[in-house]
Amino acid sequence: MAIRQTRPSAMSGTGPYVTTPREDLVTVMLASLLIGGSLADAWAHSNLASELETFFTPWHGLLYGGFAATAAWTIWLAFRRRGGTPRWWREGWPAGYALGALGAVGFLAAGVGDMLWHTIFGVEVSLDAVLSPTHLLLAVAGTLLVTSPLRSWWASGTTRSRALTGLASLGLGSIFGVLLLSHTTAFRSTAATRAYDFVTGSPSHLEASYGSARYLATTLILLIPVLLVLRRRAVLGTATAVLGAIFIFQLAQFNFPATLTLAGIGATLGAFAVDVLAVRLDAVRGPDAPLRLPIVGALFGSLVWSGHLLGLAIGDGVRWPVELWTGNVVLAAIAGAMIGLVASPPSKPVTTA
């Protein structure tokens, strides 16, 4: 069934409809409160660990207050159609919002589970907080909830009129998606600023190996949301929204350490360069050009981490040997090209006479 653009006051009958840009904007604003509460809670875990002895903290209050507002608004968008859609809880969801409602239910269930978990096992303060099962469920459910405007944007044909809320939702969802993988991302690594001793198995070797793995893992993680949008069309700000949102969230959690902040700014500027080139490539070669996504993936891996390493160099100096830091950029570019190839739509079959 085709998606129908219908104003809320005129909605009748059954079937999916697309929210108005204003409704998506409200969702983004409320989802920002949820992400802000998540940041407050993450900051408290990182800076006030010794004071967190119970589930009932002001930080959790901000987190679950933002969730309640976002969930209530999401449910209201379907409930307001109950006159024309008797089974509104099944058929009244705007396009893209049914998964958001599922995320709201999952977040509530995971929140209750998290309260019980804290009561039984205490408050996590380090890697245990990252891998807590209830926290993982909260992250998955939260991602579904805050990305409703993104799916609404896709349902409307990825139109320019909804690009702002779509990209904002993409950035917010990326934060939740990466929140509990933060220990594996390069945004918290300064390994390249420390000298490498060329001794296999030494602490220096292990740190450099872990730092290299972070660049590769972060490339693969961040390219997923970027390519989900670029597979449809190149939109200026896509990679920038993902990089900028995650960079701000992760470094605010640790009060913006100077060197990592410069590295994050460099990576975000690299992401903006990727956006500019992706839009330009589509304009010159067309959105159906061969190897479109592999090219963008390679640009992402090379430009983002070149910017990151440049920021580290300005902040504290890069002390890795040239083979190590250039090799990581090249490896990220290759990985980006490969995941871009996997994400590319299948080629049209060749017809023969």
C-alpha positions as CSV (number, residue, x, y, z in Angstrom):
1,M,0.0,0.0,0.0
2,A,1.4,3.4,-0.8
3,I,2.2,5.8,2.0
4,R,-0.3,8.7,2.2
5,Q,0.6,12.1,3.5
6,T,-2.3,13.1,5.7
7,R,-2.8,15.9,8.2
8,P,-3.7,14.7,11.6
9,S,-7.0,16.5,11.6
10,A,-8.1,14.8,8.5
11,M,-7.0,11.3,9.2
12,S,-9.6,8.6,8.7
13,G,-9.7,5.0,7.7
14,T,-6.9,2.4,8.2
15,G,-3.4,2.1,6.8
16,P,-0.1,3.8,7.4
17,Y,0.3,7.5,7.1
18,V,3.3,9.8,7.3
19,T,3.6,12.3,10.2
20,T,4.0,16.0,9.5
21,P,7.5,17.6,9.7
22,R,6.3,19.4,12.8
23,E,5.4,16.1,14.5
24,D,8.8,14.6,13.7
25,L,10.4,17.8,15.1
26,V,8.6,17.3,18.4
27,T,9.7,13.7,18.5
28,V,13.3,14.8,17.9
29,M,13.1,17.4,20.7
30,L,11.7,14.9,23.2
31,A,14.2,12.2,22.1
32,S,17.0,14.8,22.8
33,L,15.8,14.9,26.4
34,L,16.1,11.2,26.5
35,I,19.6,11.3,25.1
36,G,20.5,14.2,27.5
37,G,19.3,12.0,30.4
38,S,21.5,9.2,29.1
39,L,24.4,11.5,29.0
40,A,23.8,12.7,32.5
41,D,23.6,9.1,33.8
42,A,26.8,8.2,31.8
43,W,28.6,11.2,33.2
44,A,27.6,10.3,36.7
45,H,28.9,6.7,36.3
46,S,32.2,8.1,35.0
47,N,32.7,10.9,37.5
48,L,30.6,10.1,40.6
49,A,30.9,6.3,40.8
50,S,31.6,6.2,44.5
51,E,28.3,8.1,45.2
52,L,26.1,5.8,43.1
53,E,24.7,3.4,45.6
54,T,21.1,3.1,44.4
55,F,19.0,3.0,41.3
56,F,17.0,6.0,42.4
57,T,19.3,8.9,41.4
58,P,18.7,12.3,39.9
59,W,20.5,11.1,36.8
60,H,18.1,8.2,36.3
61,G,15.3,10.6,36.9
62,L,16.4,12.7,33.9
63,L,16.9,9.5,31.8
64,Y,13.5,8.0,32.5
65,G,11.7,11.4,32.5
66,G,13.0,11.9,28.9
67,F,11.9,8.4,28.1
68,A,8.4,8.9,29.5
69,A,7.9,12.1,27.4
70,T,9.2,10.5,24.2
71,A,7.1,7.3,24.7
72,A,4.0,9.2,25.6
73,W,4.2,11.4,22.4
74,T,4.9,8.3,20.3
75,I,1.8,6.5,21.6
76,W,-0.3,9.7,21.3
77,L,0.4,9.9,17.6
78,A,-1.5,6.6,17.1
79,F,-4.0,7.1,19.9
80,R,-5.3,10.3,18.3
81,R,-6.5,8.3,15.3
82,R,-8.7,6.0,17.4
83,G,-11.9,7.5,16.0
84,G,-11.1,6.3,12.4
85,T,-9.1,3.3,13.4
86,P,-10.7,1.2,16.1
87,R,-7.7,-1.0,16.5
88,W,-5.4,2.0,16.7
89,W,-2.8,0.0,18.8
90,R,-2.2,-2.2,15.7
91,E,-3.1,-0.1,12.7
92,G,-2.8,3.6,13.8
93,W,0.9,4.0,13.8
94,P,2.4,6.6,11.5
95,A,5.0,5.2,9.0
96,G,8.2,4.4,10.9
97,Y,6.6,4.8,14.4
98,A,5.4,1.2,15.0
99,L,9.0,0.2,15.7
100,G,9.4,3.2,18.0
101,A,6.4,2.0,20.0
102,L,8.0,-1.4,20.3
103,G,11.1,0.3,21.5
104,A,9.1,2.2,24.1
105,V,7.7,-1.1,25.5
106,G,11.1,-2.7,25.4
107,F,12.7,0.3,27.2
108,L,10.1,0.2,29.9
109,A,10.6,-3.5,30.5
110,A,14.4,-3.1,30.4
111,G,14.1,-0.2,32.9
112,V,12.2,-2.3,35.3
113,G,14.7,-5.1,34.8
114,D,17.6,-2.6,35.4
115,M,16.0,-1.5,38.7
116,L,15.9,-5.1,39.9
117,W,19.4,-5.8,38.6
118,H,20.8,-2.8,40.6
119,T,18.9,-3.9,43.6
120,I,20.3,-7.5,43.5
121,F,23.8,-6.9,42.1
122,G,24.6,-3.3,42.9
123,V,25.6,-0.3,40.7
124,E,28.0,-0.9,37.9
125,V,30.9,1.6,37.5
126,S,33.2,0.3,34.7
127,L,33.2,-2.3,32.0
128,D,30.4,-4.1,34.0
129,A,28.2,-1.2,33.2
130,V,28.9,-1.5,29.5
131,L,28.1,-5.2,29.4
132,S,25.1,-5.3,31.8
133,P,22.3,-7.2,30.0
134,T,19.7,-4.7,31.1
135,H,21.8,-1.8,29.8
136,L,22.2,-3.5,26.5
137,L,18.5,-4.0,26.2
138,L,17.9,-0.3,27.1
139,A,20.3,0.7,24.3
140,V,18.6,-1.4,21.7
141,A,15.1,-0.3,22.7
142,G,16.2,3.3,22.9
143,T,17.6,3.2,19.4
144,L,14.3,2.0,18.0
145,L,12.4,4.7,19.9
146,V,14.5,7.7,19.0
147,T,14.9,6.8,15.3
148,S,11.2,7.0,14.5
149,P,11.7,10.3,12.6
150,L,14.5,8.8,10.6
151,R,12.1,6.0,9.4
152,S,9.4,8.6,8.8
153,W,11.9,10.5,6.6
154,W,12.6,7.4,4.6
155,A,8.9,6.6,4.2
156,S,8.4,10.0,2.7
157,G,11.0,9.4,0.1
158,T,14.0,11.0,1.9
159,T,12.7,14.4,0.9
160,R,14.7,17.5,1.6
161,S,11.9,19.0,3.7
162,R,12.4,16.3,6.4
163,A,16.2,16.1,6.1
164,L,16.9,18.1,9.3
165,T,14.7,15.9,11.6
166,G,15.8,12.8,9.7
167,L,19.5,13.5,10.3
168,A,18.9,14.6,13.9
169,S,17.2,11.3,14.5
170,L,20.1,9.5,12.8
171,G,22.6,11.2,15.2
172,L,20.5,10.5,18.3
173,G,20.0,6.8,17.3
174,S,23.7,6.5,16.6
175,I,24.5,7.6,20.1
176,F,22.3,4.9,21.6
177,G,23.7,2.4,19.2
178,V,27.3,3.1,20.1
179,L,26.8,4.0,23.8
180,L,27.5,0.6,25.1
181,L,30.3,0.0,22.6
182,S,32.2,3.1,23.7
183,H,35.1,1.0,25.1
184,T,35.8,-0.2,21.6
185,T,35.7,3.2,19.8
186,A,38.7,5.3,18.8
187,F,37.2,8.5,20.3
188,R,38.6,7.6,23.7
189,S,42.0,6.4,22.5
190,T,45.2,8.3,22.6
191,A,47.4,5.3,21.7
192,A,48.9,7.1,18.7
193,T,50.4,9.8,21.0
194,R,52.6,7.3,22.8
195,A,55.8,5.9,21.4
196,Y,55.9,2.3,20.1
197,D,58.9,0.2,21.2
198,F,58.8,-2.4,18.4
199,V,58.8,-5.2,21.0
200,T,56.2,-7.9,20.3
201,G,54.2,-8.6,23.4
202,S,55.3,-5.6,25.4
203,P,52.8,-3.2,27.0
204,S,53.6,-0.7,24.2
205,H,52.8,-3.4,21.5
206,L,49.6,-4.4,23.2
207,E,48.4,-0.7,23.5
208,A,49.3,0.0,19.8
209,S,47.4,-3.2,18.8
210,Y,44.4,-2.3,20.8
211,G,44.5,1.3,19.4
212,S,44.7,-0.1,15.8
213,A,41.7,-2.4,16.5
214,R,39.7,0.5,17.7
215,Y,40.1,2.4,14.4
216,L,39.0,-0.6,12.5
217,A,36.0,-1.4,14.8
218,T,34.8,2.2,14.9
219,T,34.9,2.4,11.1
220,L,32.7,-0.7,10.7
221,I,30.3,0.5,13.5
222,L,29.8,4.1,12.3
223,L,29.5,3.2,8.6
224,I,26.4,1.2,9.2
225,P,24.1,4.2,9.9
226,V,25.9,6.4,7.4
227,L,25.4,3.9,4.5
228,L,21.8,3.2,5.5
229,V,21.1,6.8,4.5
230,L,23.5,7.0,1.5
231,R,22.0,3.9,0.1
232,R,18.9,5.9,-0.6
233,R,20.5,9.2,-1.5
234,A,23.5,11.4,-0.7
235,V,22.4,14.0,1.9
236,L,24.8,16.6,3.1
237,G,25.3,16.2,6.9
238,T,24.8,12.4,7.1
239,A,28.3,11.4,8.2
240,T,28.7,14.7,10.1
241,A,25.6,14.0,12.2
242,V,26.7,10.5,13.2
243,L,30.3,11.5,14.0
244,G,29.4,14.8,15.7
245,A,26.7,13.3,17.9
246,I,28.8,10.4,19.1
247,F,31.9,12.6,19.6
248,I,30.1,15.2,21.7
249,F,28.3,12.5,23.8
250,Q,31.4,10.4,24.5
251,L,33.7,13.3,25.3
252,A,31.1,15.2,27.4
253,Q,31.0,12.1,29.5
254,F,34.6,12.8,30.5
255,N,34.5,16.6,30.6
256,F,36.0,17.1,27.1
257,P,39.7,16.2,27.6
258,A,41.7,18.6,25.4
259,T,43.6,16.2,23.2
260,L,40.6,13.9,22.5
261,T,38.5,16.9,21.8
262,L,40.9,18.1,19.1
263,A,40.9,14.6,17.7
264,G,37.1,14.5,17.7
265,I,36.9,17.8,15.9
266,G,39.3,16.6,13.3
267,A,37.3,13.4,12.8
268,T,34.1,15.4,12.5
269,L,35.6,17.7,9.9
270,G,36.8,14.7,8.0
271,A,33.2,13.4,8.1
272,F,31.9,16.7,6.7
273,A,34.5,16.3,3.8
274,V,33.0,12.9,3.2
275,D,29.5,14.4,3.0
276,V,30.6,17.1,0.5
277,L,32.3,14.6,-1.7
278,A,29.4,12.1,-1.5
279,V,26.9,14.8,-2.7
280,R,29.3,15.9,-5.4
281,L,29.9,12.4,-6.6
282,D,26.2,11.8,-6.9
283,A,25.8,15.1,-8.8
284,V,28.6,14.1,-11.3
285,R,28.2,10.3,-11.6
286,G,24.6,9.9,-10.6
287,P,23.0,7.9,-7.7
288,D,23.2,4.7,-9.6
289,A,26.9,4.9,-10.5
290,P,28.9,1.7,-10.1
291,L,30.9,1.3,-6.9
292,R,29.1,4.4,-5.4
293,L,29.0,3.1,-1.8
294,P,32.4,1.5,-1.8
295,I,34.0,4.8,-2.8
296,V,32.1,6.6,-0.1
297,G,33.1,3.9,2.4
298,A,36.8,4.3,1.5
299,L,36.6,8.1,1.7
300,F,35.0,7.7,5.2
301,G,37.7,5.4,6.5
302,S,40.5,7.6,5.2
303,L,39.3,11.1,5.8
304,V,37.7,10.6,9.2
305,W,40.8,9.0,10.7
306,S,43.2,11.3,9.0
307,G,41.3,14.1,10.7
308,H,41.4,12.2,14.0
309,L,45.2,11.6,13.8
310,L,45.7,15.3,12.8
311,G,43.8,16.4,15.9
312,L,46.0,14.1,18.1
313,A,49.1,15.5,16.5
314,I,48.0,19.1,17.2
315,G,47.0,18.2,20.8
316,D,49.9,16.0,21.9
317,G,51.9,14.8,18.9
318,V,51.6,11.4,17.1
319,R,54.5,9.2,18.1
320,W,53.6,6.0,16.3
321,P,56.0,5.2,13.4
322,V,54.8,6.3,10.0
323,E,54.0,2.7,9.0
324,L,51.6,2.3,11.9
325,W,49.5,5.4,11.6
326,T,49.4,5.4,7.8
327,G,48.6,1.7,7.8
328,N,45.6,2.3,10.0
329,V,44.3,4.9,7.7
330,V,44.7,2.6,4.7
331,L,43.2,-0.4,6.5
332,A,40.2,1.7,7.5
333,A,39.8,2.8,3.9
334,I,39.9,-0.8,2.7
335,A,37.4,-1.9,5.4
336,G,35.1,1.1,4.5
337,A,35.2,0.1,0.8
338,M,34.4,-3.6,1.7
339,I,31.4,-2.7,3.9
340,G,30.2,-0.2,1.2
341,L,30.4,-3.1,-1.3
342,V,28.3,-5.3,1.0
343,A,25.7,-2.4,1.5
344,S,25.4,-1.8,-2.3
345,P,22.1,-2.8,-3.9
346,P,22.3,-5.7,-6.2
347,S,23.1,-4.9,-9.9
348,K,20.3,-5.1,-12.4
349,P,20.4,-8.3,-14.3
350,V,21.9,-8.1,-17.8
351,T,19.4,-9.0,-20.5
352,T,20.5,-11.0,-23.5
353,A,18.9,-11.1,-26.9
